Amino acid sequence: MKIWKSLYFQVMLGIIAGVLMGCFFPAAAVKMEPLGTAFVSAVKMLIAPIIFTTIVTGIASMGDLRKLGSVGWKSLLYFEVVSTLALVIGLLVAHVFQPGANMPPLKDSVEAFSAVTKYTAAAESTGTVDFLLKIIPKTFVSAFAEGEILQVLFLAILCGLVLAKLGDRAADLTRLLHQTSQLFFGIVGIITRAAPVAAFGAMAFTVGKYGLETLKSLGLLMACVYITCALFVFVVLGLIARLHGFSLWRTLCYIKEELLIVLGTSSSESALPGLMLKLEKVGCDDAIVGIVVHAGYSFNLDGTSIYLTMATIFLAQATHTSLTLGQEVGILGVLLLTSKGAAAVTGGGFITLAATLKSTPIPLTGLSLLIGVDRFMSEARAITNLIGNTVATIVIAKWEGAFDEEKGAVLKSTPARTQLIKSQ
């Protein structure tokens, strides 16, 4: 296939064109926002039904419910260990580089207060009990109508368990749900063709509205976030991949279209359906993909974890607030819980950060420092989250013996040599 016909190349052109338009025609670029927003909204409208149908059919096809329990606890163990490591790394890097140490004193103002009010208000309802209660929907339909992913996941698990118990008696219903999921994936394939235009609109709006000049004062924090995310991906996730017999670099090349879609739209959800299809094609069992990928979008947010600890320490430095070792350990403890729901709502990262700051002496108005550049850091968070969930799915599929090594040869360091040996 000619390179200019590939989605990868087209999305890259869209991103470059968006940046150029944002730099040279900022007024017109700001008006391009609906292009990116419409694309993300179109994909999001399909996420709830895709999650429901794929997880229900995945669990129903397992038959042995002990296997589901095995996948569940292994996934949660993996998520918790890797997310904790990401939190600690973010904390250490923020202390080493001290990006907020040279910021001028923050002045309390009406503008600063009003800018963060919506996040601090939302933080009031992010306690552990409220978070757990919110998993249960008001009605079966409301979970889909309101787009609450954790609620859809809860319903899907319940329905999947029932279908698995019914076995052959529910075979027709299970088959119908599987065919329905294929319908939704087909719609996603049509929508994805608009990804280059969406990437152009989103990048043009971001650069046109905030401008590259606004990055100078907070450039060190942004650099720290991007560098830390890159180190986490290539060192931590790279080591995990190597220990499990596949190449991180080959994996990144395999999902390059999804990575560019996330880069252009600043949303990891926009690449979720495509990622699921690719993971199944590369050898991961479809039931494993359905459970681990969707759970990972709420519980395995490596990029968000890095950002949250770095942003907290940055604000402490910028507002000249001293934190004891005990307070910093407490912050890690709070983030271990609150970060798990950071992707569940719009502006979730800011809401989680506001909830965390409430348990510290750091003034909440410090959040106003980050509002202008948060969009520029969201790409790093989203891409890291996507890569983290990709690696997690492959690893857990291998743990469960549910990975087709023949299909997965493309992810090994020398796939061509592997295929040559098999053909001899």
Secondary structure, DSSP 8 states (H G I E B T S, - for coil): --GGGSHHHHHHHHHHHHHHHHHH-HHHHHTTHHHHHHHHHHHHHHHHHHHHHHHHHHHHHH--HHHHHHHHHHHHHHHHHHHHHHHHHHHHHHHHH-TTTT-------HHHHHHHHHHHHHHTT-SHHHHHHTTS-SSHHHHHHTT-HHHHHHHHHHHHHHHHHHGGGGHHHHHHHHHHHHHHHHHHHHHHTTHHHHHHHHHHHHHHHHTGGGGSTTHHHHHHHHHHHHHIIIIIIHHHHHHTT--HHHHHHHTHHHHHHHHHHS-GGGGHHHHHHHHHHTTB-HHHHHHHHHHHHHH--HHHHHHHHHHHHHHHHHTT----HHHHHHHHHHHHHHGGGTTSSTTHHHHHHHHHHTTSSS-GGGGHHHHTTHHHHHHHHHHHHHHHHHHHHHHHHHHTT-B-TTGGGGGSS-HHHHHHHHH-
